[in-house]
């Protein structure tokens, strides 16, 4: 099964890096949409279905918190899991974002493995790589 992903960040190069990291991670991505701010993200969401959103906080026009609030207020969009990716890492900011309804807060920089784990976790599916590794480890051996 593959998933549609929306990456929201005002930096095109950061969006490219996040997309590349998701691809490298092995997360099964079908469509990858990109938006430079929350306003563009909402325009995409009015036309396309996505399974998960990865968003920065600090962006022009509509920042990540404003976008998060708008999505959580929309009955058709509110169930889409949102992962905030930011360099801001204070406990206050992290807790505020999670209280607003984000499923996860990821601090930059991050590894492909961590991104894969978080994506499968917020979608509510077991990471296939972890499952395969566990099946190999549980083959009935003594070790």
Buried (B, 14 or more C-beta within 10 A) or exposed (E): EEBBBBBBBBEEEBBEBBBEBBEEBBBBBEEBBBBBBBBBBBEBBEEEEBBBBBBBBEBEEBBBBBBBBBBBEBEEBEEBBBBBBBEBEEEEBBEEBEEBBBBBBBEEEBEBBBBBBBBBBBBEBEBBBEEEEEEEEEEEEEE
